[in-house]
Every structure is written in structure tokens, then in C-alpha cells.
Amino acid sequence: MLTGCFSVRSTERFSYAKIDADSYARLLADSTDRVLIDVRSSGEHAKGHLPGAINRSYLSFRYGRLVRDIDRSTLVFLYCHTCHRSPFAARRMKRMGFRRVVDLEGGFQRWPGPITTAP
């Protein structure tokens, strides 16, 4: 059972940070070589997501294949709805060789900025 927002350990080869929404928004705006991934389901994503986010549902059996083409050195921003799935996604990406992941503390429900909805 998932009981809360846990953390992923950083190592000398992998950096993980869980940051508040304001810091996340600033870092996202200031970063050019990055990818923003919504790990929620496609239905959740369609109802509203952060502008520019690509949807790669962590609950998909193909999650590893969905993110494997992303450059491992690119700064990855992750979020889910409440910060239950994104740490699992970060841990999976760590095992896949990604180097830098930033996670939205509290998830999408805490996002104070603009959102995009599917047409």
C-alpha cells in the first residue's frame, strides 16, 4: 500500500530532488535542456497537465520503453497527482541510468501555475 510521498536516494551518479511547487516552477522556467514528464494516466493527463508535459504513465507496463529514448543526462522533471507514483518513476529511471530527476512535492494537486487541457 502506498502511504505517502517517500524519497529516492541520491548517489554520486544520480541526483534526485523533491521540491516545492514554487521552486519547481522557477527551476523549470530556468532550464533549457530538460524534459517534463507527467507520470499520471492518459485520462488524468487529458483533464489537465503542466504546459509542455509529455505523458508517460508510470502505471503502464511499458514505462521503461516509454522513457528509454530520453537522453540520460537530460534534466528530468516528474510529477504525478499526489506524489505517490513519481518517486517510483524516479527510482525506475535511476536504475535505467538517468542522472538528474526533480520531483514536484505534493504532485499536480499542489501546482499553482497554469495548466493545459486536451482539446
KESEVEX-643191 format. One line per 4 residues: number of its first residue (from 1); for each residue x, y, z negated of N, C-alpha, C. Coordinates in pm, 1 decimal. Example, Ala and Ser with C-alpha at 12.3 -4.5 7.8 and 13.67 -1.06 7.14 Angstrom:
2
1	1319.0 -569.0 -780.0 1230.0 -450.0 -780.0 1320.0 -330.0 -780.0  1285.0 -225.0 -708.0 1367.0 -106.0 -714.0 1290.0 3.0 -787.0
END
This chain:
119
1	84.4 -118.3 0.0 0.0 0.0 0.0 88.8 124.4 0.0  51.8 223.2 79.1 125.3 348.0 83.0 73.4 437.6 -28.2  164.6 482.6 -112.9 118.1 557.5 -229.4 169.3 699.6 -234.8  233.1 747.7 -131.1 278.2 885.2 -135.4 391.9 909.1 -40.2
5	435.1 1029.8 -39.5 539.6 1072.6 51.3 675.4 1034.6 -8.5  739.8 933.5 48.0 870.2 893.8 -2.2 978.4 952.6 86.5  1100.8 935.0 49.1 1210.8 993.4 123.7 1294.9 885.5 189.4  1366.9 924.8 289.8 1459.3 839.6 361.9 1598.8 887.6 324.9
9	1689.0 796.6 300.3 1823.6 835.2 258.3 1908.5 882.1 375.1  1975.1 995.7 354.3 2074.2 1043.0 449.7 2203.1 965.9 426.4  2281.3 951.8 531.1 2412.3 889.3 523.0 2510.5 979.8 596.8  2634.7 938.7 606.8 2729.4 1022.0 681.1 2699.3 1021.7 830.9
13	2622.2 924.4 878.8 2586.2 917.1 1021.5 2442.7 959.2 1050.6  2364.0 980.9 945.6 2223.1 1011.9 964.5 2179.3 1117.2 863.9  2119.0 1223.6 914.7 2071.4 1332.4 830.1 1918.8 1334.9 833.2  1858.9 1330.6 714.3 1713.2 1336.4 702.3 1677.2 1445.6 602.3
17	1583.6 1531.0 641.5 1536.4 1636.1 551.5 1385.3 1644.0 559.8  1322.9 1649.3 444.7 1178.4 1670.7 434.6 1161.9 1812.5 383.4  1103.6 1899.3 465.8 1098.8 2041.1 429.5 956.3 2096.2 435.6  934.3 2202.7 359.8 802.0 2264.6 354.3 764.7 2324.6 489.8
21	638.1 2351.9 507.8 584.7 2396.3 636.1 647.5 2525.8 686.1  670.1 2622.1 598.4 730.0 2748.8 643.1 872.3 2727.9 693.6  952.0 2651.6 621.4 1089.1 2622.7 663.3 1089.8 2540.7 791.5  997.9 2445.8 801.5 983.4 2361.6 920.6 953.8 2449.2 1042.4
25	859.0 2541.2 1027.9 821.8 2630.3 1138.0 939.2 2717.4 1181.5  1013.6 2772.1 1085.0 1129.9 2855.5 1118.8 1237.5 2774.9 1190.7  1269.5 2658.4 1137.7 1372.3 2574.6 1199.1 1329.2 2528.2 1337.8  1203.9 2493.6 1352.2 1150.2 2452.5 1481.6 1162.7 2565.8 1583.1
29	1127.7 2686.1 1542.9 1135.4 2802.4 1632.5 1279.8 2836.8 1669.3  1372.2 2814.8 1576.8 1512.7 2849.8 1599.0 1592.3 2741.7 1670.9  1535.1 2624.7 1690.9 1607.4 2512.1 1751.5 1573.8 2501.0 1899.7  1678.1 2485.5 1980.6 1655.7 2472.0 2124.4 1672.2 2328.2 2172.8
33	1770.2 2257.4 2122.1 1792.8 2118.4 2161.6 1723.2 2028.8 2060.7  1592.0 2009.8 2080.5 1512.4 1934.5 1984.4 1392.3 1871.0 2051.7  1332.3 1777.4 1980.2 1208.6 1715.3 2024.6 1114.4 1712.4 1904.6  986.9 1739.8 1929.7 884.1 1742.7 1826.7 790.3 1625.0 1850.1
37	782.5 1534.5 1751.7 704.2 1412.0 1768.1 593.3 1403.5 1663.1  472.2 1388.3 1713.0 354.0 1361.9 1630.2 340.1 1210.5 1623.8  357.8 1150.8 1507.2 352.7 1005.1 1496.0 212.9 953.9 1458.3  113.5 1041.8 1463.8 -24.5 1000.3 1436.5 -80.7 926.5 1558.3
41	-201.1 877.0 1546.8 -266.4 806.9 1657.7 -299.9 905.4 1770.2  -327.5 851.6 1887.8 -361.9 937.9 2000.9 -492.2 1014.0 1974.0  -585.6 953.2 1902.0 -710.3 1022.1 1867.3 -686.5 1139.5 1774.9  -600.8 1121.0 1675.2 -566.3 1231.2 1584.9 -496.0 1342.1 1661.7
45	-405.4 1302.6 1747.9 -329.1 1399.2 1828.0 -423.8 1482.9 1915.6  -521.1 1416.1 1977.8 -614.9 1486.4 2066.8 -698.8 1589.3 1992.4  -729.5 1563.3 1865.6 -811.1 1656.7 1786.9 -735.0 1784.2 1750.3  -602.5 1776.7 1750.0 -521.4 1893.9 1719.0 -380.2 1852.3 1683.1
49	-283.3 1926.2 1736.4 -142.9 1895.5 1710.3 -59.8 2023.4 1719.0  62.0 2016.2 1671.3 151.7 2130.6 1680.2 183.8 2156.2 1827.0  187.8 2282.7 1868.8 218.1 2313.9 2007.8 352.0 2253.7 2050.9  349.1 2183.9 2164.0 470.6 2124.4 2218.1 500.1 1984.4 2168.0
53	417.5 1932.3 2078.5 442.1 1798.7 2022.8 407.4 1690.3 2124.4  492.6 1587.5 2128.6 459.6 1468.9 2206.2 405.7 1364.7 2108.7  314.3 1283.6 2156.8 252.8 1183.2 2069.9 319.9 1048.6 2089.1  376.2 997.2 1979.9 438.5 865.2 1976.4 391.3 799.3 1847.6
57	274.7 737.1 1853.5 211.8 680.9 1735.2 301.2 577.8 1667.6  329.0 600.2 1540.6 410.1 504.0 1466.1 337.9 370.3 1452.0  206.6 372.7 1452.7 129.6 250.6 1435.2 124.7 164.9 1561.9  177.3 216.8 1671.4 184.1 139.2 1794.5 287.5 28.0 1778.5
61	256.6 -87.3 1830.5 353.1 -197.5 1826.4 475.6 -166.4 1911.6  463.5 -66.5 1999.3 573.0 -30.6 2088.5 647.0 93.7 2044.0  638.6 133.2 1920.0 700.6 258.6 1875.2 848.1 267.3 1916.2  923.1 161.4 1897.3 1064.7 162.9 1935.4 1084.2 194.1 2082.3
65	1001.1 136.5 2166.7 1009.5 164.7 2310.8 964.9 306.7 2342.9  872.0 359.2 2265.2 820.5 493.6 2291.8 923.5 603.1 2264.4  1018.9 575.2 2177.4 1118.9 677.5 2142.9 1258.9 644.0 2192.8  1276.9 528.5 2254.8 1413.0 485.7 2290.5 1481.6 572.7 2394.4
69	1406.5 645.7 2475.9 1468.3 729.8 2578.8 1510.8 867.1 2527.8  1485.5 896.6 2402.7 1525.9 1024.4 2344.7 1673.3 1017.2 2306.7  1748.0 1120.0 2342.8 1890.6 1126.4 2309.4 1906.7 1117.1 2158.5  1992.1 1028.0 2114.3 2011.2 1002.6 1970.5 2070.6 1121.2 1895.4
73	2136.6 1211.7 1966.1 2196.7 1327.5 1898.6 2103.9 1448.7 1894.4  1988.7 1439.6 1960.9 1891.1 1548.5 1960.2 1827.5 1561.4 1821.9  1805.6 1683.3 1778.9 1735.6 1707.5 1652.5 1588.9 1668.1 1671.3  1540.4 1577.1 1587.0 1403.8 1526.6 1597.0 1320.4 1582.4 1482.1
77	1209.3 1645.2 1517.3 1110.8 1691.8 1419.7 996.1 1592.5 1422.6  960.3 1538.9 1307.9 849.9 1443.3 1296.3 740.1 1499.7 1207.1  619.1 1454.9 1231.9 510.7 1479.0 1136.4 400.4 1377.0 1159.6  326.2 1350.8 1053.9 205.9 1269.3 1062.0 94.8 1351.8 996.5
81	-7.2 1288.6 943.9 -115.8 1367.3 885.6 -87.9 1408.9 741.8  -42.5 1314.6 658.8 -23.5 1345.6 517.6 115.7 1310.3 465.4  206.2 1275.3 554.1 343.3 1237.5 517.3 351.5 1094.7 465.7  268.8 1006.9 520.2 278.4 864.5 488.2 348.0 787.8 600.3
85	318.0 819.4 724.2 375.5 746.3 837.6 509.7 801.5 883.2  528.1 931.9 875.4 651.4 991.8 929.5 779.0 942.2 861.4  782.1 918.0 729.9 904.5 861.1 672.3 935.2 721.3 726.8  832.0 641.8 753.9 854.5 510.4 814.8 913.6 526.5 954.8
89	859.8 623.2 1029.0 912.6 650.6 1163.4 1058.0 696.5 1154.7  1088.3 781.6 1057.9 1226.7 829.8 1040.1 1319.4 713.8 1006.4  1274.8 625.9 920.6 1357.7 511.1 883.3 1382.8 421.6 1005.1  1281.6 403.8 1087.1 1298.0 323.8 1210.9 1396.3 392.3 1305.0
93	1385.3 523.6 1317.5 1475.6 597.4 1405.8 1619.0 591.7 1352.7  1634.3 592.3 1223.5 1767.8 578.2 1162.4 1830.4 446.1 1206.6  1752.5 337.2 1198.8 1802.9 206.1 1241.1 1834.1 202.9 1390.5  1766.2 286.7 1468.5 1787.7 290.7 1613.2 1907.6 377.8 1652.5
97	1968.2 445.1 1555.0 2086.9 524.5 1584.5 2065.1 673.7 1599.5  1943.5 721.0 1569.5 1922.0 865.5 1573.1 2004.5 928.8 1461.5  2043.4 1053.8 1480.4 2134.7 1116.7 1385.1 2072.4 1222.7 1296.7  1970.1 1294.5 1349.0 1914.3 1406.6 1271.7 1762.5 1407.4 1283.2
101	1695.9 1395.8 1168.6 1549.5 1396.5 1165.3 1502.9 1492.9 1056.9  1405.3 1575.4 1092.9 1341.9 1668.2 999.0 1195.1 1629.8 992.0  1142.6 1620.2 871.1 1006.8 1574.5 847.3 926.4 1686.2 780.6  801.7 1702.9 823.6 713.2 1805.0 768.2 653.7 1756.3 636.5
105	696.4 1816.4 526.6 647.6 1778.9 393.7 496.6 1803.4 384.8  423.7 1702.1 346.7 278.1 1714.7 336.1 206.3 1689.3 466.2  278.5 1680.1 576.7 220.9 1647.4 706.3 137.9 1757.7 770.2  67.6 1718.1 875.0 -13.6 1809.8 955.1 -115.5 1886.1 870.9
109	-168.0 1822.6 768.5 -269.4 1888.2 684.9 -213.4 2013.0 616.3  -84.0 2024.8 604.8 -21.2 2140.5 540.3 28.4 2244.8 640.9  13.5 2218.4 769.4 64.2 2308.1 872.4 -18.8 2436.2 877.6  43.4 2553.1 852.6 -31.4 2677.5 850.8 -34.8 2748.5 986.9
113	41.1 2699.2 1080.8 56.0 2768.1 1209.2 -48.6 2729.2 1309.9  -25.8 2771.6 1433.9 -122.0 2741.5 1540.9 -121.6 2592.7 1574.0  -235.2 2547.2 1627.0 -244.9 2409.6 1674.5 -298.5 2410.7 1816.4  -273.0 2302.4 1885.7 -321.3 2283.1 2021.2 -417.2 2166.2 2018.8
117	-526.2 2174.5 2096.5 -618.4 2063.3 2108.2 -621.1 2017.0 2252.4  -655.2 1890.2 2272.4 -663.3 1835.0 2408.3 -783.5 1895.9 2478.4  -770.9 1917.5 2609.2 -885.0 1973.8 2685.8 -1002.0 1879.7 2693.0
END
